[in-house]
């Protein structure tokens, strides 16, 4: 055997020895160590660095006082942390432990675990011979473990992406379904409070425990069906989970709203009339009439909030005590009443502004609720009209004065309203108007005037207000006329038939919104003339 052959044989033997060593190190030990280290590091990255302490990886609470949901962003933060930490662990294990410590010490003839030098030259020689195979085996194990770990991470990321996409799809479906449902029901939310009256897409909801205000309580990055408040309370964030039963407030003025404001179609009906024209009495009569229809089982009626319930009870007590209601003082929020028939419901906003706020164009322009009107309840006090008053003399004139006529006639009120109403609503042609002649109990006693009959529009023309009637029929999409005695519909001894009749103008407007109450209005017969009787009360004739 020549020298070259011997050298080749030695090299082959060394390569075979190193290969066997590498295979043994890789398969028997290093591969599993690398794999376990990668998995353990990824698992630790998904948990807290220190249990019970704040973690910088966790998303903080922003302007919305709710904890972000896990899946929109935190899941990817944790996934990225698991991927990065596991690869760093593999690199550190290969470089610092296997290369620098194990293989490096073997090359120096030292024991890897204790760094003690080999006992003799033969031991040190064996260590140096094992070192290359160990380094190759550790490197191969690191590469194989990295490849397998990468495959596992790809599957893991795909599953996270699938759950993430499913989560956002659920959010989109729930929000879309809510939006379509609200659009089909015609729900549009507007604040009923004075000096606000702003529309808003979503009400604010204070937390029942810490009172923190949630302005984005809907399916989104804070949760699909529930939001976790910063105090730990869980609030329903979807109509499906009960958001409609959660106390709400206006996001602009922070004043309370009825819970049904976000789930029920709102019908905005402002009462338009001069000061002392009988608007507040008409509101009381309308409420009494709706209650009468409800007691007969023809519809359902309830106040939308505790504040409305208390105001209604206070007004009833005042009417029982004095037989009339004081006129509106200052800015008043809308009366909010839930009216339903069958499965349909409407949230009625009845605006009762001061008559003085409707006497001048610039004051009318400030009444922002008019921009949201679905119909107008125009209150006509014919006793305030100059043409009508010129026809009254003697006892008739005394009766008219006792009824405390409005400060402004209906024609002047209408002329001051129409231009500004068109500017606020974008046109009057799409609005219905219910024209209500008030104080009918007084009108029935005035000898110089004909009695209001079933055709109130013809009666208005007969007493000299035909121009006003023509203005209504020309300017509005639909017009209805009624003559109402609010005093006969409210207070002690109220007549049930008059109560129901007083509610007809509002029912007619609600029917225009799709509530099936038109039959209640159409079933009524002609208006009977009230008997002429003398009122001996100290305060004179009650206002209607």
C-alpha positions as CSV (number, residue, x, y, z in Angstrom):
1,X,0.0,0.0,0.0
2,X,1.5,3.3,-1.1
3,X,1.5,6.4,1.0
4,X,-1.3,8.0,-1.1
5,X,-3.5,5.0,-0.6
6,X,-2.8,5.1,3.2
7,X,-3.7,8.8,3.3
8,X,-6.9,8.2,1.4
9,X,-7.9,5.3,3.7
10,X,-7.3,7.5,6.8
11,X,-9.3,10.3,5.3
12,X,-12.1,8.0,4.4
13,X,-12.1,6.5,7.9
14,X,-12.2,10.0,9.5
15,X,-15.0,11.1,7.2
16,X,-17.0,7.9,8.0
17,X,-16.3,8.5,11.7
18,X,-17.4,12.1,11.6
19,X,-20.5,11.1,9.6
20,X,-21.4,8.5,12.1
21,X,-20.8,10.9,14.9
22,X,-22.8,13.6,13.2
23,X,-25.7,11.2,12.6
24,X,-25.6,10.0,16.1
25,X,-25.5,13.5,17.6
26,X,-28.2,14.8,15.2
27,X,-30.7,12.0,15.4
28,X,-30.2,10.8,18.9
29,X,-30.0,14.1,20.7
30,X,-29.5,17.5,19.1
31,X,-32.5,17.5,16.7
32,X,-34.9,16.9,19.6
33,X,-33.2,19.5,21.7
34,X,-33.5,22.1,19.0
35,X,-37.1,21.2,18.3
36,X,-38.0,21.3,22.0
37,X,-36.3,24.6,22.5
38,X,-38.1,26.1,19.6
39,X,-41.5,24.9,20.8
40,X,-40.8,25.9,24.4
41,X,-39.7,29.4,23.3
42,X,-42.7,29.9,21.1
43,X,-45.0,28.8,24.0
44,X,-43.3,31.2,26.4
45,X,-43.7,34.1,24.0
46,X,-47.5,33.6,24.0
47,X,-47.6,33.9,27.8
48,X,-46.7,36.8,30.1
49,X,-43.1,37.4,30.8
50,X,-43.9,37.8,34.4
51,X,-47.3,36.6,35.5
52,X,-49.4,39.3,37.3
53,X,-47.3,42.2,36.0
54,X,-47.9,44.7,33.1
55,X,-46.7,43.4,29.8
56,X,-45.5,45.8,27.1
57,X,-46.7,43.5,24.4
58,X,-50.3,43.9,25.4
59,X,-52.2,46.7,23.6
60,X,-53.2,49.6,25.8
61,X,-56.7,51.1,26.2
62,X,-57.1,54.1,24.0
63,X,-59.8,56.8,23.9
64,X,-62.5,54.2,24.0
65,X,-62.6,52.8,27.6
66,X,-62.7,49.2,26.5
67,X,-60.0,46.5,26.2
68,X,-59.2,45.7,22.6
69,X,-60.4,42.3,21.6
70,X,-57.7,39.6,21.2
71,X,-58.2,38.6,17.6
72,X,-57.9,41.9,15.6
73,X,-54.4,42.8,16.5
74,X,-53.1,41.1,19.7
75,X,-53.2,37.7,18.0
76,X,-50.7,38.9,15.4
77,X,-48.5,40.6,18.0
78,X,-48.4,37.3,19.9
79,X,-47.8,35.3,16.7
80,X,-45.0,37.6,15.7
81,X,-43.5,37.3,19.1
82,X,-43.7,33.5,19.0
83,X,-42.0,33.3,15.6
84,X,-39.2,35.8,16.4
85,X,-38.5,34.3,19.9
86,X,-38.4,30.7,18.6
87,X,-36.0,31.5,15.8
88,X,-33.8,33.5,18.1
89,X,-33.7,30.6,20.5
90,X,-32.7,28.2,17.7
91,X,-29.9,30.6,16.7
92,X,-28.7,31.1,20.2
93,X,-28.7,27.4,21.0
94,X,-26.7,26.6,17.9
95,X,-24.2,29.4,18.2
96,X,-23.7,29.7,21.9
97,X,-24.2,26.2,23.1
98,X,-23.3,23.7,20.3
99,X,-20.7,25.7,18.5
100,X,-19.0,27.8,21.1
101,X,-19.4,25.5,24.1
102,X,-19.7,21.9,23.0
103,X,-17.7,21.8,19.7
104,X,-15.3,24.5,20.8
105,X,-14.4,22.7,24.0
106,X,-14.0,19.4,22.2
107,X,-11.6,20.9,19.8
108,X,-9.5,22.1,22.8
109,X,-9.6,18.6,24.3
110,X,-11.9,19.6,27.2
111,X,-15.1,18.1,28.4
112,X,-18.2,20.0,27.1
113,X,-20.1,19.9,30.4
114,X,-17.4,20.8,32.9
115,X,-14.7,22.4,30.7
116,X,-12.1,20.2,32.4
117,X,-9.2,19.1,30.3
118,X,-9.0,15.5,29.2
119,X,-7.2,13.1,31.6
120,X,-4.5,12.0,29.1
121,X,-3.4,12.5,25.6
122,X,-5.6,9.7,24.2
123,X,-8.7,11.2,25.8
124,X,-7.9,14.6,24.4
125,X,-7.3,13.1,21.0
126,X,-10.6,11.3,21.0
127,X,-12.3,14.6,22.0
128,X,-10.6,16.4,19.1
129,X,-11.7,13.7,16.7
130,X,-15.3,13.8,17.9
131,X,-15.5,17.6,17.6
132,X,-16.0,18.0,13.8
133,X,-18.7,15.3,13.7
134,X,-20.4,17.0,16.7
135,X,-20.3,20.4,15.0
136,X,-21.7,18.9,11.7
137,X,-24.4,16.9,13.6
138,X,-25.5,20.0,15.6
139,X,-25.6,22.1,12.5
140,X,-27.6,19.5,10.6
141,X,-30.0,19.1,13.6
142,X,-30.4,22.9,13.7
143,X,-31.3,23.0,10.0
144,X,-33.7,20.1,10.2
145,X,-35.4,21.5,13.4
146,X,-35.6,24.9,11.8
147,X,-37.2,23.5,8.7
148,X,-39.8,21.4,10.6
149,X,-40.4,24.4,13.0
150,X,-41.0,26.6,10.0
151,X,-43.5,24.2,8.6
152,X,-45.3,24.2,11.9
153,X,-45.3,28.0,12.1
154,X,-46.7,28.2,8.6
155,X,-49.6,26.0,9.6
156,X,-50.0,28.0,12.8
157,X,-50.0,31.3,11.0
158,X,-52.5,30.0,8.5
159,X,-54.8,28.9,11.3
160,X,-54.4,32.3,13.0
161,X,-55.1,34.1,9.7
162,X,-58.2,31.9,9.2
163,X,-59.5,32.7,12.7
164,X,-58.6,36.4,12.2
165,X,-60.5,36.5,8.8
166,X,-63.4,34.6,10.3
167,X,-63.5,37.1,13.2
168,X,-63.6,40.1,10.9
169,X,-66.1,38.4,8.7
170,X,-68.3,37.9,11.7
171,X,-67.9,41.6,12.6
172,X,-68.8,42.6,9.0
173,X,-71.8,40.3,8.9
174,X,-73.2,41.4,12.2
175,X,-72.6,45.1,11.6
176,X,-74.0,44.8,8.0
177,X,-77.1,42.9,9.3
178,X,-77.7,45.6,11.9
179,X,-77.3,48.3,9.3
180,X,-79.7,46.7,6.8
181,X,-82.2,46.0,9.6
182,X,-82.1,49.7,10.7
183,X,-82.4,50.9,7.2
184,X,-85.3,48.7,6.5
185,X,-87.0,49.9,9.6
186,X,-86.2,53.6,8.8
187,X,-84.3,54.1,12.0
188,X,-82.4,57.4,12.2
189,X,-81.3,58.7,15.5
190,X,-81.5,62.4,16.5
191,X,-81.0,64.0,19.9
192,X,-84.4,65.2,21.3
193,X,-82.8,67.8,23.7
194,X,-82.9,71.5,23.1
195,X,-79.8,73.3,21.7
196,X,-78.6,70.0,20.3
197,X,-81.0,68.1,18.0
198,X,-78.0,66.6,16.3
199,X,-78.2,63.3,14.3
200,X,-75.8,60.6,15.3
201,X,-75.1,57.1,13.9
202,X,-74.5,55.5,17.3
203,X,-75.5,56.5,20.8
204,X,-73.0,56.7,23.6
205,X,-73.4,54.2,26.5
206,X,-72.1,54.8,30.0
207,X,-70.7,51.8,31.9
208,X,-73.2,50.8,34.6
209,X,-70.3,50.3,37.1
210,X,-67.7,53.0,36.5
211,X,-69.7,55.4,34.3
212,X,-67.0,55.5,31.6
213,X,-68.7,56.5,28.4
214,X,-68.4,54.1,25.5
215,X,-68.9,55.9,22.2
216,X,-68.1,52.9,19.9
217,X,-70.3,50.2,21.5
218,X,-70.8,48.1,18.3
219,X,-69.1,45.1,16.7
220,X,-65.5,46.0,16.0
221,X,-62.0,45.7,17.3
222,X,-63.2,45.8,20.9
223,X,-65.4,42.7,20.5
224,X,-68.3,41.3,18.4
225,X,-71.1,40.8,20.9
226,X,-69.5,42.1,24.1
227,X,-67.1,44.9,25.0
228,X,-65.0,44.6,28.2
229,X,-64.9,47.9,30.0
230,X,-61.6,49.0,31.6
231,X,-63.3,48.3,35.0
232,X,-64.0,44.7,34.0
233,X,-67.8,45.1,33.3
234,X,-69.0,43.5,30.1
235,X,-71.4,45.5,27.9
236,X,-73.5,44.2,25.0
237,X,-72.1,45.7,21.8
238,X,-74.7,44.3,19.3
239,X,-78.4,44.6,19.0
240,X,-78.4,40.8,19.0
241,X,-76.8,40.7,22.5
242,X,-79.0,43.5,24.0
243,X,-77.4,46.8,23.3
244,X,-80.9,48.3,22.8
245,X,-81.6,47.7,26.5
246,X,-78.5,49.5,27.7
247,X,-78.8,53.0,29.0
248,X,-77.8,55.5,26.3
249,X,-76.9,59.2,26.0
250,X,-76.3,61.7,23.2
251,X,-72.7,61.6,22.1
252,X,-72.8,65.4,21.5
253,X,-74.6,66.8,24.6
254,X,-74.2,63.8,27.0
255,X,-77.9,64.0,28.0
256,X,-79.9,60.7,28.4
257,X,-81.7,59.0,25.6
258,X,-84.5,56.4,25.7
259,X,-83.1,52.9,25.2
260,X,-85.3,52.3,22.2
261,X,-83.8,55.3,20.3
262,X,-81.4,53.0,18.4
263,X,-83.8,50.2,17.5
264,X,-87.1,52.0,16.7
265,X,-88.0,54.3,13.9
266,X,-88.3,57.9,15.2
267,X,-91.1,60.1,13.9
268,X,-90.4,63.8,14.5
269,X,-93.5,65.9,14.9
270,X,-93.0,69.6,15.9
271,X,-96.1,71.5,17.2
272,X,-96.2,74.9,15.4
273,X,-98.3,77.7,16.8
274,X,-98.2,81.0,18.5
275,X,-97.8,81.6,22.2
276,X,-101.0,80.6,24.1
277,X,-102.4,78.9,21.1
278,X,-103.0,75.7,23.1
279,X,-100.0,73.6,22.1
280,X,-99.2,72.2,25.6
281,X,-102.9,71.5,26.2
282,X,-102.9,69.7,22.8
283,X,-99.9,67.6,23.8
284,X,-101.7,66.6,27.0
285,X,-104.8,65.7,25.0
286,X,-102.8,63.7,22.5
287,X,-101.2,61.7,25.3
288,X,-104.6,61.1,26.8
289,X,-106.0,60.1,23.5
290,X,-103.2,57.6,22.8
291,X,-103.7,56.2,26.2
292,X,-107.4,55.8,25.5
293,X,-106.7,53.9,22.3
294,X,-104.3,51.7,24.1
295,X,-106.8,50.9,26.8
296,X,-109.2,49.8,24.1
297,X,-106.6,47.5,22.7
298,X,-106.2,49.2,19.4
299,X,-102.6,50.1,19.9
300,X,-99.8,50.1,22.5
301,X,-98.6,53.3,24.1
302,X,-95.9,54.0,26.7
303,X,-93.5,56.7,27.6
304,X,-90.1,56.1,26.2
305,X,-88.2,57.1,29.4
306,X,-88.7,57.6,33.1
307,X,-88.3,61.4,32.6
308,X,-91.2,61.4,30.1
309,X,-93.3,59.3,32.5
310,X,-92.7,61.7,35.3
311,X,-93.4,64.7,33.1
312,X,-96.7,63.1,32.0
313,X,-97.8,62.4,35.5
314,X,-96.9,66.0,36.6
315,X,-99.0,67.4,33.6
316,X,-101.9,65.1,34.6
317,X,-101.8,66.4,38.2
318,X,-101.7,70.0,37.0
319,X,-104.7,69.4,34.7
320,X,-106.7,67.7,37.4
321,X,-106.0,70.6,39.8
322,X,-106.3,73.6,37.4
323,X,-108.0,72.3,34.3
324,X,-105.4,73.9,32.1
325,X,-101.7,73.6,31.4
326,X,-99.2,76.3,31.8
327,X,-97.6,77.4,28.5
328,X,-94.1,76.2,27.7
329,X,-91.4,78.1,29.5
330,X,-87.8,78.0,28.2
331,X,-86.3,75.3,25.9
332,X,-88.1,72.0,26.2
333,X,-87.0,68.6,25.0
334,X,-89.3,66.5,22.9
335,X,-91.9,64.4,24.5
336,X,-90.9,60.8,23.6
337,X,-93.7,58.3,23.3
338,X,-93.6,54.7,22.0
339,X,-96.6,53.9,19.9
340,X,-97.1,50.4,18.4
341,X,-99.7,48.4,16.5
342,X,-99.1,44.8,15.8
343,X,-95.4,44.2,15.4
344,X,-94.6,47.7,14.3
345,X,-93.5,50.5,16.6
346,X,-92.7,54.1,16.3
347,X,-90.8,56.4,18.7
348,X,-92.8,59.6,18.6
349,X,-90.9,62.8,19.2
350,X,-93.4,65.6,20.0
351,X,-91.7,69.0,20.1
352,X,-93.5,71.6,22.1
353,X,-91.5,74.8,21.6
354,X,-92.3,78.2,23.1
355,X,-94.6,80.2,20.8
356,X,-92.2,83.1,21.0
357,X,-89.5,81.1,19.3
358,X,-91.7,80.8,16.2
359,X,-92.7,84.5,15.9
360,X,-89.6,85.7,14.1
361,X,-87.6,84.2,11.2
362,X,-84.3,84.3,12.9
363,X,-85.7,82.5,16.0
364,X,-87.3,79.9,13.7
365,X,-84.0,79.3,12.1
366,X,-82.6,78.3,15.5
367,X,-85.1,75.5,15.9
368,X,-82.8,72.8,14.5
369,X,-85.3,70.0,15.2
370,X,-87.4,71.3,12.3
371,X,-84.7,69.9,9.9
372,X,-85.6,66.4,11.0
373,X,-89.4,66.8,10.9
374,X,-91.4,63.9,9.4
375,X,-94.6,65.9,9.7
376,X,-95.9,69.1,11.2
377,X,-98.7,69.6,13.7
378,X,-99.9,73.1,13.0
379,X,-102.0,74.6,15.9
380,X,-104.5,77.1,14.7
381,X,-106.1,79.5,17.2
382,X,-108.7,81.2,15.1
383,X,-109.6,83.5,18.0
384,X,-106.2,85.2,17.5
385,X,-106.9,86.1,13.8
386,X,-107.8,89.7,13.2
387,X,-110.4,88.9,10.6
388,X,-112.2,86.5,12.9
389,X,-112.1,88.9,15.9
390,X,-113.6,91.8,13.9
391,X,-116.7,89.6,13.5
392,X,-117.1,89.1,17.3
393,X,-119.0,91.5,19.5
394,X,-120.4,91.6,23.0
395,X,-120.7,88.3,24.7
396,X,-118.9,86.5,21.9
397,X,-115.9,88.9,22.2
398,X,-115.9,88.3,26.0
399,X,-115.8,84.5,25.5
400,X,-112.9,84.9,23.0
401,X,-111.0,87.0,25.5
402,X,-111.6,84.5,28.3
403,X,-110.0,81.8,26.1
404,X,-106.7,83.8,26.1
405,X,-106.0,84.0,22.4
406,X,-102.6,83.5,21.0
407,X,-100.2,86.4,20.8
408,X,-99.8,85.9,17.1
409,X,-102.5,85.0,14.5
410,X,-102.2,81.7,12.6
411,X,-101.6,83.4,9.2
412,X,-98.7,85.4,10.6
413,X,-97.3,82.2,12.3
414,X,-97.6,80.3,9.0
415,X,-95.9,83.0,6.9
416,X,-93.0,83.2,9.4
417,X,-92.6,79.4,9.3
418,X,-92.8,78.4,5.7
419,X,-89.7,80.0,4.3
420,X,-87.5,78.8,7.1
421,X,-89.0,75.4,7.2
422,X,-88.2,75.0,3.5
423,X,-84.6,76.0,4.1
424,X,-84.2,73.7,7.1
425,X,-85.8,70.6,5.5
426,X,-84.8,71.1,1.9
427,X,-88.4,71.7,0.9
428,X,-91.9,71.3,2.3
429,X,-93.3,69.2,-0.6
430,X,-92.5,65.9,1.1
431,X,-94.0,66.7,4.5
432,X,-97.5,66.1,5.7
433,X,-99.2,68.7,7.9
434,X,-102.0,68.0,10.4
435,X,-103.8,71.3,10.9
436,X,-105.5,71.3,14.3
437,X,-108.0,74.0,15.3
438,X,-107.9,74.3,19.1
439,X,-110.3,75.6,21.7
440,X,-113.3,74.0,20.0
441,X,-115.3,74.1,23.2
442,X,-115.1,77.9,23.1
443,X,-115.8,78.1,19.4
444,X,-119.0,76.1,19.9
445,X,-120.3,78.8,22.2
446,X,-119.7,81.8,20.0
447,X,-122.9,82.7,18.2
448,X,-121.3,84.7,15.5
449,X,-119.3,81.8,14.1
450,X,-120.6,78.6,12.5
451,X,-119.8,75.4,14.3
452,X,-116.8,73.5,13.2
453,X,-118.1,70.4,11.3
454,X,-116.5,67.3,9.8
455,X,-114.9,69.5,7.0
456,X,-112.7,71.7,9.1
457,X,-111.0,73.1,6.0
458,X,-114.4,74.4,4.6
459,X,-115.2,75.8,8.0
460,X,-111.9,77.7,8.0
461,X,-112.7,79.1,4.6
462,X,-116.2,80.2,5.8
463,X,-114.8,82.3,8.6
464,X,-112.2,84.0,6.4
465,X,-109.1,81.8,6.6
466,X,-109.5,80.3,3.1
467,X,-106.1,81.7,2.1
468,X,-104.4,79.8,5.0
469,X,-106.1,76.5,3.9
470,X,-104.9,77.1,0.3
471,X,-101.4,77.7,1.6
472,X,-101.4,74.4,3.5
473,X,-102.7,72.3,0.6
474,X,-100.3,74.0,-1.9
475,X,-97.1,73.9,0.2
476,X,-97.3,70.4,1.8
477,X,-97.5,66.9,0.4
478,X,-100.6,66.0,2.4
479,X,-102.9,68.0,4.6
480,X,-105.4,66.9,7.2
481,X,-107.7,69.2,9.2
482,X,-109.2,68.7,12.7
483,X,-111.0,70.7,15.3
484,X,-110.2,69.6,18.9
485,X,-111.3,70.5,22.4
486,X,-108.3,69.7,24.5
487,X,-110.1,70.8,27.6
488,X,-112.8,68.2,27.0
489,X,-110.1,65.5,26.5
490,X,-108.1,66.2,29.7
491,X,-108.4,66.8,33.4
492,X,-111.3,65.7,35.6
493,X,-114.4,64.5,33.7
494,X,-112.6,64.1,30.4
495,X,-114.7,62.6,27.6
496,X,-113.3,59.4,26.2
497,X,-114.5,60.2,22.7
498,X,-112.8,63.6,22.8
499,X,-109.6,62.0,24.1
500,X,-109.5,59.6,21.1
501,X,-110.4,62.4,18.7
502,X,-107.5,64.6,20.0
503,X,-105.0,61.8,19.1
504,X,-106.3,61.5,15.5
505,X,-103.9,64.2,14.0
506,X,-100.9,62.4,15.5
507,X,-102.2,59.0,14.4
508,X,-102.7,60.3,10.9
509,X,-99.0,61.5,10.8
510,X,-97.9,58.1,12.3
511,X,-99.9,56.3,9.6
512,X,-97.9,58.4,7.0
513,X,-94.8,56.8,8.4
514,X,-96.0,53.3,7.9
515,X,-97.6,52.5,11.2
516,X,-100.9,50.8,10.6
517,X,-103.2,53.1,12.5
518,X,-105.0,54.8,9.5
519,X,-108.2,52.7,10.2
520,X,-108.5,54.3,13.6
521,X,-108.7,57.8,12.0
522,X,-110.9,56.7,9.2
523,X,-113.4,55.0,11.5
524,X,-114.3,58.3,13.2
525,X,-117.6,60.0,12.3
526,X,-118.5,63.7,12.0
527,X,-117.6,66.1,14.7
528,X,-120.6,66.8,17.0
529,X,-121.2,70.3,18.1
530,X,-120.8,70.8,21.8
531,X,-123.7,72.3,23.7
532,X,-123.5,76.0,24.5
533,X,-123.1,76.1,28.3
534,X,-122.0,78.8,30.7
535,X,-118.7,78.3,32.5
536,X,-118.9,79.6,36.0
537,X,-115.3,79.0,37.1
538,X,-113.4,81.9,38.3
539,X,-110.7,81.5,35.6
540,X,-113.2,81.7,32.8
541,X,-113.3,79.3,29.8
542,X,-110.7,76.5,29.8
543,X,-108.3,76.7,26.9
544,X,-108.6,74.0,24.3
